[in-house]
Amino acid sequence: GLFDDDRQVLHEAVVTLERDENGDGSLETTNHSTTPAQRVRFGARILESPVDRDVGGRKVRANGRDVYLVGGNWIATDAMWRHSASRARYAAELALHAAAGFNAIRVWGGGVAERDLFYDACDDLGLLVYQEFWMSGDNNGRWAGSYDWPLDAEAYAAAVHDTVARLRRHPSLWAFGGGNELYPPASSPPRFADAAIRDALGSAASCAQPPPQGDSYYYWLYMPSSMDGGVTGGNASLHDDTYALAPKDGPYGMLLPEAWRERNPGMGLDVRMAFQPEIGAASVPATLDGLKAFVPPANLTPPARDNGPVDGVWGFHNYLGFTTQLENDDDAEQPPAYYDHAYAYTPDDKRTRGQVVAPPPPGEWLAWANAALYQQNQLLFESHTSRIFNSSTAVFFWKSQSPWPALRGYLYDWYTLRANGVWRGARRAAGNLRSPRVDLYALSPATLANRGATPWAEVSLVASWFDLAGLPVGPPSSIASGVDVAPASAARFIVPTPPDDVTRVPDDCAATVCFLRLRATDPEYGDVDAWYWRGAPTATPSYAALGALRESRGATARIVVRECTPSTTALALRTVDVTADVVVDALTQELLVFPELAIEAVDDDVALGVQIPSGEDAPVVLPGAASRRGVEVILYDHDDDPLEFAPGRRRRTRAAGRRGELPALAIVLTAWNLPEPVVAPLSEECVRRLVW
């Protein structure tokens, strides 16, 4: 929900229509007809969208409270609309957004208005919806196409009216947009389209009085465009808060860690831009099986290092690279210099310009790439939420899901909906409404960010460093104590300058990699941790020591299954949350890095539901510690499989339907540096709950 202490409440109305055949207004005679009863869910809320001049952009206020938006750009669940009637697919994809800490969805103007099931799920999960109509600067004149499109004004107006009438009952609906990145105001959207939208909104709320220009339009905010700022964007003098959300969006590539301390990361713009409608970068499947689902064996070779050659099949699937081009201060004849965020984890990390480095096996490259995505997106969301209502009101990730198996921009695999490094980094930063964070690349403050609706009181903040053996590097250091953080705000603390800066990479870690734990503790919520990994304090860090740790695979761990609890999620779908302790014994000589749990079948003929990580999500487990983690499995009906098109899925579904006895299921632990998966069988009672 939007607030941790104020969950969304939905109501149900039963509606019938009766026709008076006598025309006298009396329904007491038998001479009238009644339609079948229709059940309609609805909610009551007050949404406002004022422009905050102090912060520098538009914000959202729900029921009188400022709400910081962490959102995703939704394209479509499937390019061929095969999932468009799937209750389970909508529920699972949107539950993944909510579990990552998102509270808003922008339905992008290059897509469509989704089926009612989509908005029903948003209602259930407390996700605010910014619904754009069907135009984009890519083909409506700004960069291509024509300002005259769409050609059939009458059909467009009818579609707009139908869409507003259909969606208006949903309490999750926050705003309408004329389209994506439209410009200029005089031409885009076309006058007839803009008039049709305003007329539809007025018809849907005819009892309301039009508010002042630039404020909420009737019951919903209406913004003609998501971005203005001139044809290319970025010109603050050409930004109009009543026309567009922001003067610029992006960037869409991997950024160096130090870039995230900027007000507008990666843009190179000194403009006040509080509402960020699009920012994102690369993405890859979580596992090798996920990549094999759409890349043939002959084409699995990963991209070469430093922006090197990319296989044609990867290019067909819109591969977006993992490199950042560096400033070239040398002779102009030298080739460009790059920092490769994935290859930074190779054990033999060499950065000699122009050196050819053979790509690793695809499974290894995927592990490195997901580690890079974890860090990149943790920093992305921390960067914005650290400035909550100071210089930032909203951040929307581009794009949070994909309509087909692509190689850019998503939180989870298309075929299996398995969470990848993007999702894990986002959840690490946004999954808790109250969390600490620190900028390791500046003499800048540690921050306590409170996105909740109640104060975060009496908070203490302590920093601790650990080496790859899991041993402390120096004693813990106190940064603050007894701090109160107001709702929807952040408290910042100037960390002492070196050598007393407790967030500075210790000298003992400069030649390797160490982990920093920033722990916030308070009487009500207990411990809330932020974790970071760092080596030598350079702009282009090397994580070769982590790569070597993966290569040696010396970690050990065990699983203790704790609970198997049934529940429900969006659209009343049943779920089972399997929790377990991941235990690393005290005498272990190595911490456990990037642990992940999954439910798997001992044989292969079981079609399990979508799995969402739950519980603790720290990137490491220290020796002598137990980490309570879980997997929430979303169950589904036989005729509504959200993973229907995953390779081998239909065969497993048929086999499951023929089985007369219970299958053998287990919870499986994998990690960056485990020599092999750790398996713990599930009880018969738990298996019964997990299998239809």
N, C-alpha and C positions, 0 to 999 in steps of 0.2 A: 504494500500500500504506500500512499504518499507519506504518511506519518507513522512512526513506530507506535505511538500511543493512541492512534485515531484511525483504525482500520475502516476501509470503505464499507458502507452498509447498502445492500441492495434490497429493493422491495419488488413485489409482484402485484400487478393489477389484472383483474379478469374483466375483459371488455366484450360486450355484446351490442349489436345494433338491432333496433326494433323499428319496423316500418308501420306507421299508422295508416291503415287502408281507408279509414273513414275521413281522414283529413281534419278531424276535430281536436287533435292533440290528446285524445284519451286513448290509453292503452288497456283499458279495463275490459274491452270487448274481446271476443275471439277473432275479430276481423283484423288481425295484424300478423306480421311475420317477424321472426327473430333469427339472426345469424348464429352459427355455432360460436360458443365462447372462445375467445382468444386470450392466452396468458401472455402478458408483456412484463418484462423486468425493467425496472428503472431505478434511478438514484437521484438524490437531491444534493446539490452542491452549489457553491458560489465560486465562480472562477473569474479572476480579473487579470488583465495583462497590461499594466501601466508601463510607461517608459521611465526608467530610473536615471535621471540626468546625472546624478552623482556617480553611479556605477558605469554608465555609458551605454545603456541599451535596454531592451525590453525584458521584463521578467514576468513570472507567474505568481499569483497569489491565490491560494485555495482556502476557502472558508476563513478568510482574514489572515492567513499565514503565508509568508513568503516560502516558496518551494524552489529549491535549486534543482534544475532538470539535468539528469544524466540520461541521454537518449540514444537510440539507434535509428539509422535510416533503413527503412523496410522497402524492399524492391517488390518481390512477389515470392510466394513459397515455391513456385514452380513455373518455369517459362512456358510450359505447355498446359498449365492450369490443371494438371492431373491431381494435385492435392487441394484444389480450391474448394472442395466440398468435404474435406477431411476434418472432422472435429478433433481427432487426436493429433493431427499434424499442427494445426493452429495452436492447440493447448500446449503442446510440447515446445514449439519454437518460442512462444511468448513466455512460457515458464522459464526457459533458459535465459531470456533477457532479464526477467525479474530476479532470478537467482544470482545473476552477475551484478546486481545492484542498480539496474536501470529502472527508471520510473516514467519513461516517456518513449513514444514511438512516433517518428515522422514517416508517414506513408508518402513516399517520394512521387513527385509529379510526373516522372517518366513511367509510372506504373498505373495501377487502377485503384478504385475503391474496392476493398475486399468484401467477401461475404459477411453476413451478420455474425457468423461464428467467430470471426476474428475480433470484432468489437465486443462480443459477449465475453470472450476470454480476457480482453483488456479491462473490461468492467470488473471481472472477478479478481484480477491481479493488481488493480490499482495503477494501471499504466495510462498516462494521459496521451491522447492521440492528436497529432497535428496532421490533418488530412489535406493533401494538396489535390487540386484538380489536374487535368490531364494535359499539361503543357510543360515544355522544358526549353531553356535557351539553346539547347543543342539542335533543336529542329523547329523552333518557333520564332526565328529571325535574329536572335542575338548573335549567334555564331554560324548558324546554318538554317536552311529552310526558309520560311516566309512568315512575316508578321501577319499575313492574311489567314493563316491556318488557325483553327480548323475551318474548312470551306463551307460546311453546312451549319450555319448559325442556329437554325431552328432545332436540329437534332442535338446540338451541343446544349442549348438552353433546356431542352426536355431532360437530357441526362443529368444536368446539374440539379434541376428541381427534384427529380426522382431520388438522387443521391442524398440531398439534404433531408428530404422527407423520410427516407429510410434510416438514416443514421442519427437523427436528432434526439431520439429517446435515450441514447447511450450516455451515461454520465462520464465515461472516459473521454468523450469527444471534447477537446479543448479549443481547437482553432481550425479554420479553413485557410488554405493558401491557394492563390490563383495558379501557381505553378512553380517549377524549379528554375531558379536563376534567370528569371525574365527581366528584360530591360530593352528600351527605356520606358518610363511610366506612360508616356503619351501613346505608345504603340503596343505595349505588351504588359498584361494581356490585351487583346483587341478590345475596342470599346464595347462591342456586342457581348463578348465573353464576360467582361467585368460587370456589365449591367445585368447579365443573367445571374451571376453569382449573388450580387447584392439583392436582386429581386427575390431570389430563392430564399436567402436568409431572412429577408423582411417578411415573406409569406409564412415562413416557419415560425415567426415570433411576432405576429401582427399586433399583439397586445402591448408590445414593448415600444418605448420611445427611442428613436435613434440617439445614441450618445454623442458627445462631442467628437469632432474629427480626430482620428488617431487612437481612440480608446476602443474598448470591446464593442464589436458590432452586434447589436442585439444580444443574443445569448452566447455568441462565440466571437472570438477575435477573428478578423479577416485581414490577411496580409496578401496583397497582390503578388508579391515575389519573395523568395527566400534571400536573394542577394542583389544588390545594385552596385553602387560605387564606380560607375562608368562601365564601358563595354567590357573591359578586362577585369574590373573590380579593383578594390583597394584605394580608390579615391574618396576619402572621407567627406570632402566637400560636395560630392554627388550622392551622398547617402541621405535617405529620407526615412525616418522611423515609422512613418505612417504607410510606407510603400513596401519596405523590405526589412527582414530581420537583421541583416548585417551588410556591411559594405564589401565583404570578402569572405570566402570560405577556403577550406584546405589548411595545410598542404596534404599531399597524398603519397608521401614517400617516407622512408625511415629517416629519423633525425638523430643526430648525435645526442648523447645524454645531456650535455650541458645546454642544449637548445631549449629544453623544457622549462628553464627558469625565466624565459622571455614572456612578456605579456601576451604576445601573439606568436606562439612557437612556430619557427620555421618560415614565417611570412616575410620577415625583414621589414615589417611595417610598424610605424609608431602611430597607430590609430586606436581610438577608444572603441573597442568592439567586444561587448560583454556577452552577446548571444552568438555562439559558434554553431551554425547549422550543419557543417560537414567538416570532419577531420579524420584521417585514417591512413592506412598504408597497406603493406603486404599481408598475406595470410596463406597458410598451407594446411592440409589435413593434419589431424593429431597423430596419426599413425601411418606406418607403411601400408597397411591394408587399406586405409582410407585413400591413399594415393593410387594404389593399384586398382581401385574401383573404377578409375576413368583414364589411367595412363597405362598403355600396353607395356609388357615387360621389356621390349626392345627400346623403349623411350624413357626409362626410369632414371637415366643418368642425370644427377642434379646439375643445376647451372654452374658454370665455372666461376671461379673467384673474381672479385673486383669487377663486376659488370661484364664478365666474359660471356662466351657463347651460351645460348639457351636452346634446348631441344624444341623442334617445331611444334610438337604436341603440347608442350608447356606453353608456348606462345599462343597456340590456338585457344587454350583455356585461360588466356589473359594474365599470364604470369607477370607479377610486379616484383621487381628486384629488391634485394636486401642491402643495397649499397647506398652510401652517402658520398657524393663527390666533395672532395676537399679543396680548399683554396690552393691554387698552384702558384707558389712564389718562385718557382724555378724557371728555367729557360722554357719559353713557350713551345719549343719543339718537343719537350718531354711529353709523354702521354699523361692524360689526366690521372690524378691520384684519387683513390677511393678508400673508404672504410667499409668493409664488408661485415655487417652485424652478425651474420650466421657463421662465417669462417673465423670470426674472432674466438670461437670455441674449439678450433682444431688444436690438437695437442702440440703439433710442431708449428706453432703460429709464427709465420714469417710475413713481413710486409714490404719486402723489397719491391720497388715499383717495377712493373712489367714482368715479374717472375711468374712463370706458369706453374700453377699448383693443380695437380690432378684432382678432380672431384672425388669425394669419399663415397662409400656405399650409400644408396639413397636413404636407408634407415638412419644412418648416422647423421647425414645432412639434415633430415627432418627433425631429429632431436636438437641439433644446434639451432635450427631455424625457429623451433617452438620456444626454446629458451630465450632467443633474441626477441620474439614476439611478446613473451611474458614480460620482460623488462621494459620494452618499448611502450606497451600499453598500460602497464602500471604507472609509468612516468607520465604518460599522456593524461590519464584521468586524475592523477594526483596533482599535476600541474594546474589543471583547471579548478578542481574542487578546493585546492588550497587558497584560492582567491575568491571564495564564495561570497558573493554580494559585496566584494571589494572592487574587483574589476571584472568579475565573471558572474553571469546569471544562468548559463546553460551551455552544455557541450553535447553534441550529437555525433556519434561515431559513424564514419562512412567506410563501408556499409556494414551493418551488423549481421546481415544474412544475405544469401545469394540465391537467385532463382535457378541456378544450375551449378554443376561441379566446376568451380572456377579456382584460380590461384591468386586471388586478391580479395581483401575486404570481407571477412566474416568471422563470427564467434565460434562456429561449429561446422563440422563436415556436412555437406549437402545430403549424402546418402544415409549416413548413420546418425546424424545430429550429435556426434561426439564432440565435447568441448575441447578446443585447442588452446595454444598458448595465448592467443588474443583474449579469449574468454577468461583464462586464469589470471592474466595480468589485470584485466578490467575488474574482476571480482576482488582481487587483492586490494585495489584502490577504492572501489566503490561499493563492495559487498556489505560493508558495515557503515551505518549512518554516522558513527563516531569513530574517528581513527586519527592516529598521528602520522606525520610524514616529514621528510627532511630533504633539502636540496644538497646533494653531496658535491655539487660543482660550483659552489659559491660560498662566500662568507655570509650566507643568508640564513634565515631563521629556520628553526624547527617549527612545525605548525601542528596545532590541534584543530581539526576541522569537524564541525558539528552540523550535519545536514538534518538532524532531528528537530522535532517540534518542542522539545523540553530542554532545559539547561543540562550541560555536562558539568557536574559539580565536583569540586575537591579533587582535581586530577593531578597526579604526579607523572613525570615523564623522565624515563631513565634509558640511557644508551649503553649497549653492550656489544663488543666485537667477539667473534668466534672464528677460529681457523678451521681448515678442512678436516681436522681430526675432531672437531667439535669442542675444542678446549678454549676457555676464555683467553682473549688477548688483552691483558690488563684488567683492572677492576671495573665494575659497572660505574657509570658516571651520571649523576643527577643533573638534569637540565632545568626542571621546574617542579614545583610542588604547590598544592593547595590552589590550583587554578580553576576558575569558573569560566566556562565557555557558553555564551548565550546561544539560543536556538538560531539556526540558519546563519552561522557566522564562523569565523576562524580566529584563534588566538596564536600569535607569532612570538617567538622568543629568539633574541639574538644570541647565537652561540659564541662563546669566547673565542677570540682569535688564537691561532696556533702559538705555542704548543698546547694550549689548554682546550682547544676545540675538540670535543669528544666525538664529533662526527667525522673528523679528518681521518683518512686511512692511516692506521698505525704503521710505523716503520717496518715492523715484522711482517706486514702484509704486502709490502710494495712489490716484492718479487713473486707473489703468488696471488691467491684470491681469498678474501675473507668475507664473512657475512656480518652485517650490522643489524642488530635487533633494536628497534625503538619501541619501548613498552610504555603505554599509557595505562594507569591504574586509577580506579575510583571506587567508592563504596557501593555504587549501584550496579555498574556493568562489569566490574572486575578488570581483568587484564585484556587489553586490545593491543596487538602487536603489528608493527610494520617491519618488513624485512627487505634488505638490499644486499647485493653482492658487488664487491669492488676489488680491483687490483691496484696497480700503480695509478696514481691520480693524474691521468693524462686525458686529453680530449678524445683520443681513440683508444679506449681501454682494451687490453688483451685478457681473455678468459681461458688462456691455454691451460692453466692449472686445473680448471674445471673439466676441460676436454681430456686431460690426462687422468683425472679421477674417473671419468666415464670409461676410458680405455682400460684401466686396471680393474675396475669393478670389484672393489674390496669391501663393500658394505654388507652388513647383515641386518635382518629385521624379522619380526614375526607378527602375526595378526591374531587378535583375540576378538571373535565376533561377540557383540554385545546385545543388539536388539534387531528386531525385524518388525517394524511398526506400520500397520496400514493407515492410510489417510486419504485425502482427496486433493486435487489441484483444480485448475481452471476448467470450466465446463463440466464440473462434477465428475471428472475422470478419477478413477481410483489409482492410488499410488502405494508403493511399499518403500519405506526408508530403512535400508540395511546399514547399521552402524557397527564400527569395529575400532579397536585400539590398534594403532600401528606402533609397535614397541621396538625401540632400539636399546639393547642392553648396555649397561653402564661401562662394561669392559671393552666395548667395541671401539676400534681405533679410527673410525671414520663416521662422520655425520651422514645421514640419509638425505639425498638431494632430489627434489621434484618427485615426491611420492604420489602415486595415483592409484585409486581403487576402481575396480569394475566387477560386475557380476558376469560370469561366464559359465558355459555348459561344459561338463566333462566330455560329453560327446558333442557333436556339432549340429544336432538336429533339434535345436530349440530356438524359437523366434521370440527373444525377450523384448520388452518395451524399451522406450527411450530412457537413457540413464543420465542423471544430472548429479554432479558432485555436490556433496553437502558436508556440513560439519567444518572442522578446522581446515585451513587452506594455506598454512605457512609453507614456503618452498623447501624447508629443511625440517628434519627431526633430529634433535641432539641426542648423543649417547646418554642413557639413563632416563630418557623421557618417553612418555606415551602420548600419542596424538589421536584424539577422538575424531575420526573421519567417517564419511558415509557415502552411500549412493542411493539417490531417490529414483526408483524405477516407476515410470508411468505406464500403467496397464491400458489395454485397448481391446476393442471388440474384433472378432474374426474378420468382419467385412470393412474394417477401417484401420488398416495398418499404416502408420505414419512413415514406416521405413520400407514400404512395399517394393521400391525399385533398387534397394541395395543388392549387390551381387549375391546370389544364392539364397536370397530371402524367401522367395516363394517355395523353393524346395524345402527349406527348414519349416516353413509354416505348414505345408502339407504333411510333413513327417510328424510335427507336433500334434496335428489333428488326428493322426492314426494311432498315436501312442496310447496304450492302455494303462501304463504305469508311470509313476512320477520320474522325471529325469533327475540326473545328478547335477546339481549346481554348486558353484563355489564362488567365494569372493577372492579376487586375485589382486595382489599388490605388485606393481611395477615401479621402478625408480631409475633415475639417471645412472646410478652406480651400483645397482644390484646385479650380481652375476646371472641370476635367473629369476623369474617371477616366484613370489611366495603365494601359496594356495591354501585356503582354509575352507573346508566343505561347509555348506549350509544345512541346517536342520530340516527334517521332513516338513515340519510346520511352516518354516519360512519358504521352502520350495513351493508348497501348496498355494501360498499367498502370491508368489511371483508368476506362476503359470496359470493361464486361463483355465 
